[in-house]
Amino acid sequence: MSSVSSKSQVAKSPKQFQLPAVLNDELRAQALYVPFRERSVNPENYDSKMKFWKDIILEFCLHRGSSTFSKYELLQTFSIGQRVPSCLDTVIGEMQRSGLIRPRLEYEYDPSNGWTGWAVLRFWKNPLHKIKNAVLSPNSAQQDHMFVHLTAMKKYCNDLQAIFENPPFSGAIFCYEELKNSIFASTKMSEDCLVLCLQTLSCQNKIGLHYRQNVDGNNNQIIHLVKIPSASHPSVIINESDIGLHNLHTTRQLLLKQLENLEFQVAENEEKARQYIKENKRLLAKTYLRKKHLLEKSHAKRSDALHNIESLMSNLDDAKHNGVILDAYKYGTKALQEILKSSNLTYDNVEEIVSDLRETIDTNSDLQEIIAKTSTSECLSTEEEDELERELKGLFADQAAASSPIIPGKAPANDSQITQPQKIEISDAELIAMLDELEVEQKTPANSFSVSEATI
């Protein structure tokens, strides 16, 4: 775990922290600033006073965009003239016992507050810290004794994680300086608080951090790279390939800036050469043209380098995707083999089943052919079929002759007329003659009479 500077690097706020209006009351301010009495004397007054200081310390941290504070900072902020709060020791002690704050040194080494961190802090870190405070001046030691407000830290960590879930942060690797500038452009957060939030999220395996040695020459390590996971790439471990890819991106951005600068210088030198030619200063124009050619050669070299870097990055991206495709092939092949094995689908087994199927189909076809063939004795001959047809037509002809009316002077209808009846035309005289010939049949023989006796 890196050790960062213990002094709080507070971002400049647009206005100074405003004290609550209740402190304008002289008596109320005096009651809040005096040391605490025993809680058993007046529990209600004790609890309300303690709540006031807890709330105002949290507001003080959020106003500065920081999650850390010290007793020295509280004294400087809440002192009113010659009156200073004499109850801060009790407030800080109560907040530490209730788990609202933790010492900064302890939190930096073990944000999760585990047993390993407690043992190392007790037997190694704390003794060294006490020696350092004894050597330093009292004011420096007092400023160095910082506390982390866990409520403010949780709020800033949640805000930072919500930012990381959206592009362009999700699934990317950032240099710390680049990430810091992006965060400061959208949120009000001090650099000291940002470092602690990144260490907290890294301890929770929500991001990955890579450290490098500080260029100042001391033994401190500072954050170099920050890896933010995504749904498709959930790993937070920064390996050598990630570092190499980040270096390629950094070099590419540097070359792009250099090429842009070179293009501007080439245009500038060409413009100066044209100006000196107009003034008939050939030597100066030639000098700037020579400088322009040198810049163009440098531009060509950097363009080739940029092309090589972009080709290498493209190959790395292709290799990464090819690895994903190969893994998909491997998993798919394994799944297919398991399915074939569980279903007993082997070459010999399938070939045997198909062979049996073909044999069964051939047997069924032979059986159907045998059933379709019948003996001559069971079928009627052609002559018998013709005789049955003629007899059937005769029956139809008799039925038609019995049902059709007989018209005098008309020949009976033949077979063709039965099947295709024609329209019969009857004159009025013929119709009257037919009516005269009709006879009415009575219901009983006694009442029957001939048609000649009836009058129409």
Secondary structure, DSSP 8 states (H G I E B T S, - for coil): -----SS------SS-----GGGGSHHHHHHHHS----TTT-HHHHHHHHHHHHHHHHHHHHHHT-SEEEHHHHHHHH-BTTB--S-HHHHHHHHHHTTSEEEHHHHHH-TT--HHHHHHIIIIIHHHHHHHHHHS-HHHHHHH-EEEEHHHHHHHHHHHHHHHTSTTTTT-EEEHHHHHHHHHHHS---HHHHHHHHHHHHHTTSSEEEEEE-TTSSS-EEEEEEE---SS-------HHHHHHHHHHHHHHHHHHHHHHHHHHHHHHHHHHHHHHHTT-HHHHHHHHHHHHHHHHHHHHHHHHHHHHHHHHHHHHHHHHHHHHHHHHHHHHHHHHHHHHHTT--HHHHHHHHHHHHHHHHHHHHHHHHHH---GGGS--HHHHHHHHHHHHHHHHHHHHHHS---TT-----HHHHHS-------HHHHHHHHHH-----SSGGG---TTTS--
